């Protein structure tokens, strides 16, 4: 596909003009053709990176050493540029060039997906700003000056004579240069409205409407410019979105990217049949996430679950290793303890269980629900037990449930604080850490079945044996022969299902 937009000056050598720095201001959109495979892969990888930025921003202090180490690891895993000190002869090398190209293109793809609503724009801007801050702070003073010049950010440099005249005031007002010689520091004069954070926190010298900013703090002003530019760009992108969405190849992908689960689908299980029905009760108390633990408890108490609960819990059980025969036996034995007799169960409920295993209807082998799908799907109503307890439960009811599961008062307070900030998956991860007596779980929780496997690993319950297949990349569309229009439509439906079934 080719990215839409106004005709711009063709770039003779993109390796030297577009990607001079590993960090970009994303002012120039990509003009090349890319395959659908690259489009999808780049988008999913950048979404994974931004999700990591979001999670680390809540779990760690931004800019701290653990924050940097974990984020740098994700850069490396996803093949995004994060090294400013690349040797000159390697800058145009295929490896570094491809990283920078991927960074450039993937940013603009997600602009298309995240320009659609105010909430999506706000989320995208915040994560991109945090990502930009992390990389900008890795630049040396010389590299920062070069980057500012390359992106036409012409902040006025303070001359030596003026610096010396104001030296005492500059040192007193700027904690970053306290005890240093002013003549060895680069300072910039910036209109105060472009550095309101520094003015508000009294971290810079203010005179005649200008803020004197040492180079260490110029990142704040650069971030304001980046945020403003990105906000305007997203508004412009939203205007052209109807044209982009008219492309039947892209519409399903862009429509679901904003709430897509991009992790493992837990549909291929090596441990299928290795969990017995007798193990479910003890496992529910020690290795089930709160949503599945609640569903199991409701099923045992009421001998029935409504459709939403059966789908959510049934697919989870399938994901941890129950076979079709075990699932039929499990649900039949529980439902027939209530108001459902054997004949009614076989007529009304057995079909849907076989359907989930791909034995009826379209023969689709359904995958367990991800955290995102549980959170964003239809909220439970009166009499329902599905959904995410951190998202859909009243705070007081959630507190009572956590107390009944022996979570400490301080732990409950931490969980409720995360819930208040709408960090539902992080609240569940905190629940994992508290119930498993560990300081740091060491993973980002995105799926109930991931919770189960990590719990078994921590408890030594055969987690290695129970591990699913490694995460699979998006289907390789480009490796196939050229597609005719009907095949393209079918592929679009496949992409739609790829994100919906997660």
C-alpha positions as CSV (number, residue, x, y, z in Angstrom):
1,X,0.0,0.0,0.0
2,X,1.0,3.6,-0.3
3,X,0.5,6.1,2.5
4,X,-2.0,8.9,1.6
5,X,-1.2,12.5,1.9
6,X,-0.3,15.6,0.0
7,X,2.5,15.4,-2.6
8,X,5.8,16.3,-0.9
9,X,9.4,16.7,-1.9
10,X,10.8,13.4,-2.9
11,X,13.7,12.4,-0.8
12,X,16.7,11.3,-2.8
13,X,18.4,9.3,-0.2
14,X,16.1,8.4,2.8
15,X,18.9,6.6,4.6
16,X,20.8,9.9,5.0
17,X,18.0,12.4,5.0
18,X,15.1,10.7,6.8
19,X,17.0,8.7,9.3
20,X,20.0,10.8,10.3
21,X,19.1,10.2,14.0
22,X,17.8,7.1,15.7
23,X,15.2,9.5,17.3
24,X,12.6,11.2,15.1
25,X,10.1,14.0,15.3
26,X,7.9,12.3,12.7
27,X,7.4,15.4,10.7
28,X,7.7,13.7,7.3
29,X,5.3,10.8,6.5
30,X,6.6,7.7,4.7
31,X,6.1,7.8,0.9
32,X,7.1,4.3,0.0
33,X,5.0,1.2,-0.8
34,X,4.9,-1.5,1.9
35,X,3.3,-4.9,1.9
36,X,0.3,-5.8,4.1
37,X,2.6,-8.1,6.0
38,X,4.9,-5.3,7.0
39,X,1.9,-3.0,7.7
40,X,0.4,-5.5,10.1
41,X,3.7,-6.6,11.7
42,X,5.0,-3.0,12.2
43,X,1.7,-1.9,13.8
44,X,1.5,-4.9,16.2
45,X,5.1,-4.5,17.3
46,X,4.8,-0.8,18.0
47,X,1.5,-1.4,19.9
48,X,3.4,-3.9,22.0
49,X,6.1,-1.3,22.7
50,X,3.6,1.4,23.7
51,X,1.8,-1.1,26.0
52,X,5.1,-1.8,27.7
53,X,5.7,2.0,28.0
54,X,2.2,2.3,29.6
55,X,2.7,-0.6,32.1
56,X,6.2,0.5,33.1
57,X,5.0,4.0,33.6
58,X,2.7,2.8,36.3
59,X,4.9,0.1,37.9
60,X,8.2,1.9,37.8
61,X,9.4,5.5,38.3
62,X,9.9,7.0,34.9
63,X,13.6,7.4,34.2
64,X,14.7,5.1,37.0
65,X,17.2,2.4,36.3
66,X,14.7,-0.5,36.4
67,X,12.4,1.5,34.0
68,X,15.3,2.0,31.6
69,X,16.5,-1.6,31.7
70,X,13.1,-3.1,31.1
71,X,12.2,-0.7,28.3
72,X,15.6,-1.1,26.6
73,X,15.0,-4.9,26.6
74,X,11.7,-4.4,24.9
75,X,13.3,-2.2,22.3
76,X,15.8,-5.0,21.6
77,X,13.1,-7.7,21.5
78,X,10.9,-5.8,19.0
79,X,13.8,-4.5,16.9
80,X,13.3,-0.8,17.4
81,X,16.2,1.7,17.4
82,X,17.4,2.7,20.8
83,X,21.2,3.2,20.5
84,X,22.3,6.8,19.7
85,X,26.0,5.8,19.6
86,X,25.8,3.8,16.4
87,X,29.1,3.8,14.5
88,X,29.1,6.2,11.5
89,X,29.7,3.3,9.0
90,X,26.8,1.3,10.5
91,X,24.2,4.1,10.3
92,X,23.3,3.2,6.7
93,X,23.7,-0.5,7.4
94,X,20.7,-2.7,6.7
95,X,20.1,-3.6,10.4
96,X,20.1,-0.1,11.8
97,X,18.4,1.4,8.7
98,X,15.6,-1.2,8.9
99,X,15.1,-0.4,12.6
100,X,14.7,3.3,11.9
101,X,12.5,2.6,9.0
102,X,10.3,0.4,11.1
103,X,10.1,3.1,13.8
104,X,9.1,5.7,11.3
105,X,6.4,3.7,9.4
106,X,4.9,2.1,12.5
107,X,4.4,5.4,14.2
108,X,2.3,6.7,11.2
109,X,0.3,3.4,11.0
110,X,-0.8,3.8,14.6
111,X,-1.7,7.4,14.0
112,X,-4.3,6.0,11.6
113,X,-5.6,3.6,14.3
114,X,-5.5,6.0,17.2
115,X,-6.8,9.3,15.7
116,X,-10.5,8.1,15.8
117,X,-11.6,9.3,19.2
118,X,-10.4,11.8,21.9
119,X,-9.6,9.0,24.4
120,X,-7.5,7.1,21.8
121,X,-5.6,10.2,20.8
122,X,-4.9,11.1,24.4
123,X,-3.6,7.6,25.1
124,X,-1.4,7.5,22.0
125,X,0.1,10.9,22.6
126,X,1.0,10.1,26.3
127,X,2.7,6.8,25.4
128,X,4.6,8.4,22.4
129,X,5.7,11.3,24.6
130,X,7.0,8.9,27.2
131,X,8.8,6.9,24.5
132,X,10.3,10.1,23.1
133,X,11.5,11.2,26.5
134,X,13.3,7.9,27.2
135,X,15.2,8.1,23.9
136,X,15.9,11.8,24.0
137,X,17.6,11.4,27.4
138,X,20.0,8.9,25.9
139,X,21.5,11.5,23.6
140,X,24.7,13.2,24.5
141,X,24.8,17.0,24.6
142,X,26.3,17.2,21.1
143,X,23.7,14.8,19.8
144,X,20.9,16.8,21.4
145,X,22.1,20.0,19.7
146,X,22.4,18.1,16.3
147,X,18.9,16.7,16.7
148,X,17.4,20.1,17.6
149,X,19.1,21.7,14.6
150,X,18.0,18.9,12.2
151,X,14.4,19.3,13.3
152,X,14.4,23.1,13.0
153,X,13.9,23.6,16.7
154,X,15.8,26.8,16.9
155,X,16.0,27.7,20.5
156,X,18.1,30.8,21.1
157,X,21.5,30.0,22.5
158,X,22.6,32.2,25.4
159,X,26.0,33.8,24.7
160,X,29.0,33.5,27.0
161,X,28.8,37.2,28.0
162,X,25.2,37.0,29.0
163,X,25.8,33.7,30.9
164,X,28.5,35.2,32.9
165,X,26.4,38.2,33.8
166,X,23.6,36.0,35.0
167,X,25.8,33.2,36.4
168,X,24.7,33.5,40.0
169,X,21.0,33.6,39.2
170,X,21.4,30.7,36.7
171,X,23.1,28.5,39.3
172,X,20.6,29.3,42.0
173,X,17.5,28.7,39.8
174,X,18.7,25.5,38.1
175,X,19.3,22.6,40.4
176,X,20.7,20.6,37.4
177,X,23.8,22.8,37.2
178,X,24.2,23.5,40.9
179,X,27.9,23.6,41.7
180,X,29.0,23.6,38.1
181,X,30.7,26.3,36.1
182,X,28.2,28.2,34.0
183,X,30.6,28.7,31.2
184,X,30.7,25.0,30.6
185,X,27.0,24.7,30.3
186,X,24.9,25.4,27.2
187,X,21.8,27.5,27.9
188,X,18.8,28.2,25.8
189,X,16.4,31.2,25.9
190,X,12.8,30.0,25.4
191,X,9.5,32.0,25.6
192,X,8.1,31.2,29.1
193,X,4.8,29.8,27.6
194,X,6.9,27.0,26.0
195,X,8.3,25.9,29.3
196,X,5.5,26.3,31.8
197,X,6.4,23.1,33.7
198,X,9.8,24.6,34.5
199,X,8.3,27.9,35.5
200,X,5.6,26.3,37.6
201,X,8.1,24.2,39.5
202,X,10.7,27.1,39.7
203,X,13.4,25.0,38.0
204,X,14.7,27.7,35.7
205,X,15.5,31.4,35.7
206,X,12.8,33.7,34.3
207,X,13.6,37.1,32.9
208,X,11.7,39.5,30.6
209,X,9.3,36.7,29.4
210,X,12.1,34.3,28.6
211,X,13.2,31.1,30.5
212,X,16.9,30.3,30.7
213,X,17.1,26.5,30.4
214,X,20.2,24.4,30.8
215,X,20.7,21.7,28.2
216,X,19.9,19.0,30.7
217,X,16.3,20.4,31.0
218,X,15.7,21.3,27.4
219,X,13.9,17.9,27.1
220,X,10.8,19.5,28.8
221,X,10.5,22.1,26.1
222,X,11.2,19.6,23.3
223,X,8.5,17.3,24.7
224,X,6.0,20.2,24.7
225,X,6.8,20.9,21.0
226,X,6.5,17.2,20.2
227,X,3.2,16.8,22.0
228,X,1.7,19.9,20.3
229,X,2.9,18.8,16.8
230,X,1.6,15.2,17.3
231,X,-1.8,16.5,18.6
232,X,-2.3,18.6,15.5
233,X,-1.1,15.8,13.3
234,X,-3.7,13.4,14.8
235,X,-6.5,15.9,14.2
236,X,-5.5,16.2,10.5
237,X,-5.2,12.4,10.2
238,X,-8.7,12.0,11.6
239,X,-10.1,14.1,8.7
240,X,-8.6,11.9,6.0
241,X,-9.5,8.6,7.8
242,X,-12.7,7.9,5.9
243,X,-10.6,7.7,2.7
244,X,-8.2,5.3,4.3
245,X,-10.9,3.1,5.7
246,X,-12.5,2.7,2.3
247,X,-9.7,0.3,1.5
248,X,-11.1,-3.1,2.3
249,X,-7.7,-4.5,3.1
250,X,-7.0,-2.0,5.9
251,X,-10.4,-1.3,7.4
252,X,-10.6,-4.4,9.6
253,X,-7.0,-4.1,10.8
254,X,-7.3,-0.4,11.7
255,X,-10.7,-0.8,13.2
256,X,-9.4,-3.3,15.8
257,X,-5.9,-2.2,16.4
258,X,-7.0,0.3,19.0
259,X,-8.3,-2.4,21.2
260,X,-6.4,-5.4,19.9
261,X,-4.8,-8.1,22.1
262,X,-1.3,-8.6,20.5
263,X,0.0,-11.4,22.7
264,X,-0.2,-15.2,22.7
265,X,-3.6,-16.7,21.9
266,X,-3.2,-19.9,24.0
267,X,-5.0,-22.0,21.4
268,X,-2.2,-24.5,20.9
269,X,-1.7,-26.4,24.2
270,X,1.0,-29.1,24.7
271,X,-0.7,-30.0,28.0
272,X,-4.1,-30.8,26.5
273,X,-5.7,-33.5,28.7
274,X,-3.0,-33.3,31.4
275,X,-5.2,-31.6,33.9
276,X,-7.8,-33.8,35.5
277,X,-11.3,-32.6,36.6
278,X,-10.3,-33.3,40.2
279,X,-7.5,-30.7,40.0
280,X,-9.8,-27.8,39.0
281,X,-11.0,-27.0,42.6
282,X,-7.6,-26.8,44.2
283,X,-6.1,-25.0,41.1
284,X,-8.9,-22.4,41.2
285,X,-7.8,-21.3,44.7
286,X,-4.1,-20.9,43.9
287,X,-3.6,-20.4,40.2
288,X,-6.8,-18.9,38.7
289,X,-7.0,-15.1,38.2
290,X,-9.7,-13.4,40.1
291,X,-12.2,-13.3,37.2
292,X,-11.9,-17.1,36.7
293,X,-11.9,-17.8,40.4
294,X,-15.1,-15.9,40.8
295,X,-16.7,-17.8,37.9
296,X,-15.7,-21.1,39.3
297,X,-17.1,-20.2,42.7
298,X,-20.4,-19.0,41.2
299,X,-20.7,-22.2,39.2
300,X,-20.1,-24.4,42.2
301,X,-22.6,-22.4,44.3
302,X,-25.4,-22.0,41.7
303,X,-24.7,-25.0,39.5
304,X,-25.3,-22.7,36.5
305,X,-23.7,-19.9,34.6
306,X,-25.2,-17.7,31.9
307,X,-23.9,-17.6,28.4
308,X,-21.3,-14.8,29.0
309,X,-19.9,-16.7,32.0
310,X,-19.9,-20.1,30.2
311,X,-18.0,-18.6,27.2
312,X,-15.4,-16.8,29.3
313,X,-14.8,-19.7,31.8
314,X,-15.2,-22.5,29.3
315,X,-12.6,-21.1,26.9
316,X,-10.2,-20.5,29.8
317,X,-10.6,-24.1,31.0
318,X,-10.0,-25.2,27.4
319,X,-6.8,-23.1,27.4
320,X,-5.4,-24.7,30.5
321,X,-5.7,-28.1,29.1
322,X,-9.3,-29.6,29.3
323,X,-10.2,-31.8,26.4
324,X,-13.7,-31.7,24.8
325,X,-14.7,-34.9,26.6
326,X,-13.5,-33.5,29.9
327,X,-15.3,-30.2,29.3
328,X,-18.6,-32.0,28.5
329,X,-18.3,-34.1,31.7
330,X,-17.4,-31.1,33.8
331,X,-20.3,-28.9,32.7
332,X,-22.8,-31.8,32.7
333,X,-21.9,-32.9,36.2
334,X,-22.3,-29.4,37.6
335,X,-25.4,-28.3,35.7
336,X,-27.3,-31.5,36.5
337,X,-26.8,-30.7,40.2
338,X,-29.2,-27.8,39.7
339,X,-32.4,-27.4,37.7
340,X,-31.0,-28.9,34.5
341,X,-31.6,-32.6,33.8
342,X,-29.4,-34.7,31.6
343,X,-31.7,-34.5,28.5
344,X,-32.0,-30.7,28.8
345,X,-28.2,-30.3,29.1
346,X,-27.6,-32.4,26.0
347,X,-30.1,-30.4,24.0
348,X,-29.4,-26.8,25.1
349,X,-25.8,-26.7,26.3
350,X,-23.7,-29.5,24.9
351,X,-23.8,-28.0,21.4
352,X,-22.1,-24.7,22.5
353,X,-19.3,-26.6,24.3
354,X,-18.6,-28.6,21.1
355,X,-18.9,-25.4,19.1
356,X,-16.1,-23.8,21.2
357,X,-13.8,-26.7,20.4
358,X,-14.5,-26.3,16.7
359,X,-16.7,-29.4,16.4
360,X,-19.9,-27.6,15.3
361,X,-21.0,-24.7,13.1
362,X,-18.2,-23.0,11.3
363,X,-15.7,-25.4,12.9
364,X,-13.8,-22.5,14.3
365,X,-11.4,-23.4,17.1
366,X,-12.1,-20.5,19.5
367,X,-9.3,-19.1,21.6
368,X,-9.6,-18.1,25.3
369,X,-10.5,-14.5,26.0
370,X,-7.6,-12.0,26.6
371,X,-7.8,-9.5,29.5
372,X,-8.6,-6.7,27.0
373,X,-11.5,-8.6,25.6
374,X,-12.8,-9.4,29.1
375,X,-12.5,-5.7,30.0
376,X,-14.0,-4.3,26.9
377,X,-16.7,-6.9,26.2
378,X,-20.3,-6.5,27.3
379,X,-20.5,-5.6,31.0
380,X,-22.2,-8.1,33.3
381,X,-25.8,-7.4,34.3
382,X,-27.8,-8.7,37.3
383,X,-27.3,-12.4,37.7
384,X,-24.1,-12.5,35.5
385,X,-20.7,-13.4,36.8
386,X,-18.5,-12.8,33.8
387,X,-16.3,-9.8,33.1
388,X,-13.3,-8.3,35.0
389,X,-13.9,-7.9,38.7
390,X,-11.4,-5.0,38.7
391,X,-13.3,-3.3,35.9
392,X,-16.9,-4.2,36.6
393,X,-17.2,-4.7,40.3
394,X,-18.1,-2.0,42.8
395,X,-15.1,-0.9,44.8
396,X,-16.7,-2.0,48.1
397,X,-17.6,-5.5,46.7
398,X,-14.2,-5.9,45.3
399,X,-12.7,-5.0,48.7
400,X,-14.9,-7.6,50.4
401,X,-13.9,-10.3,47.8
402,X,-10.2,-9.6,48.3
403,X,-10.6,-9.7,52.1
404,X,-12.3,-13.1,51.8
405,X,-9.3,-14.3,49.8
406,X,-6.9,-13.2,52.6
407,X,-5.3,-10.3,50.8
408,X,-3.6,-8.0,53.3
409,X,-5.2,-4.5,54.0
410,X,-2.1,-2.7,52.5
411,X,-2.3,-5.0,49.4
412,X,-6.0,-4.2,49.0
413,X,-5.2,-0.5,49.2
414,X,-2.6,-0.8,46.5
415,X,-5.1,-2.8,44.3
416,X,-7.9,-0.3,44.8
417,X,-5.5,2.6,43.9
418,X,-4.7,1.0,40.6
419,X,-8.4,0.3,39.9
420,X,-9.1,4.0,40.7
421,X,-6.6,4.9,38.0
422,X,-8.3,2.5,35.6
423,X,-5.2,0.2,35.5
424,X,-7.2,-3.0,35.7
425,X,-4.6,-5.4,34.3
426,X,-1.9,-3.9,36.6
427,X,-4.4,-4.4,39.5
428,X,-4.7,-8.1,38.6
429,X,-0.9,-8.3,38.4
430,X,-0.6,-6.8,41.8
431,X,-3.1,-9.4,43.0
432,X,-0.9,-12.1,41.5
433,X,2.2,-10.8,43.4
434,X,0.3,-10.5,46.7
435,X,-1.2,-14.0,46.5
436,X,2.1,-15.6,45.4
437,X,4.3,-13.6,47.9
438,X,6.7,-12.1,45.3
439,X,7.9,-8.6,44.9
440,X,8.0,-8.4,41.2
441,X,6.1,-10.8,38.9
442,X,8.6,-10.2,36.1
443,X,6.0,-10.1,33.3
444,X,3.2,-7.9,31.9
445,X,-0.1,-9.5,32.5
446,X,-2.4,-9.5,29.4
447,X,-4.3,-12.8,29.5
448,X,-6.0,-15.0,32.2
449,X,-4.3,-18.1,30.8
450,X,-0.9,-16.3,31.1
451,X,-1.8,-15.7,34.8
452,X,-2.4,-19.5,35.2
453,X,0.9,-20.5,33.5
454,X,2.9,-18.0,35.4
455,X,1.3,-19.1,38.7
456,X,2.2,-22.7,38.0
457,X,5.7,-21.7,37.2
458,X,6.1,-19.8,40.5
459,X,4.5,-22.6,42.5
460,X,6.5,-25.3,40.7
461,X,3.3,-26.9,39.5
462,X,4.6,-28.0,36.1
463,X,4.6,-24.6,34.5
464,X,7.4,-25.5,32.1
465,X,5.5,-28.5,30.9
466,X,2.3,-26.6,30.7
467,X,3.7,-23.8,28.7
468,X,2.0,-23.1,25.4
469,X,3.7,-22.7,22.1
470,X,5.8,-19.5,21.8
471,X,3.9,-16.4,20.5
472,X,3.3,-16.5,16.8
473,X,3.8,-13.6,14.5
474,X,1.0,-12.4,12.4
475,X,0.2,-14.6,9.3
476,X,2.6,-14.0,6.5
477,X,0.4,-12.6,3.8
478,X,3.2,-11.4,1.5
479,X,4.7,-14.9,1.3
480,X,1.6,-16.1,-0.7
481,X,1.0,-15.5,-4.4
482,X,-0.6,-12.2,-5.5
483,X,-4.2,-12.1,-4.3
484,X,-7.2,-11.5,-6.5
485,X,-10.0,-9.2,-5.2
486,X,-12.2,-12.1,-3.7
487,X,-9.1,-13.4,-1.9
488,X,-8.3,-9.9,-0.6
489,X,-11.8,-9.7,0.9
490,X,-11.3,-13.2,2.5
491,X,-8.0,-12.0,3.9
492,X,-9.6,-8.9,5.4
493,X,-12.1,-11.2,7.2
494,X,-9.2,-13.3,8.5
495,X,-7.6,-10.2,9.9
496,X,-10.9,-9.2,11.5
497,X,-11.1,-12.6,13.2
498,X,-7.5,-12.4,14.2
499,X,-8.2,-9.5,16.4
500,X,-11.7,-10.3,17.5
501,X,-10.9,-13.8,18.7
502,X,-8.0,-12.7,20.9
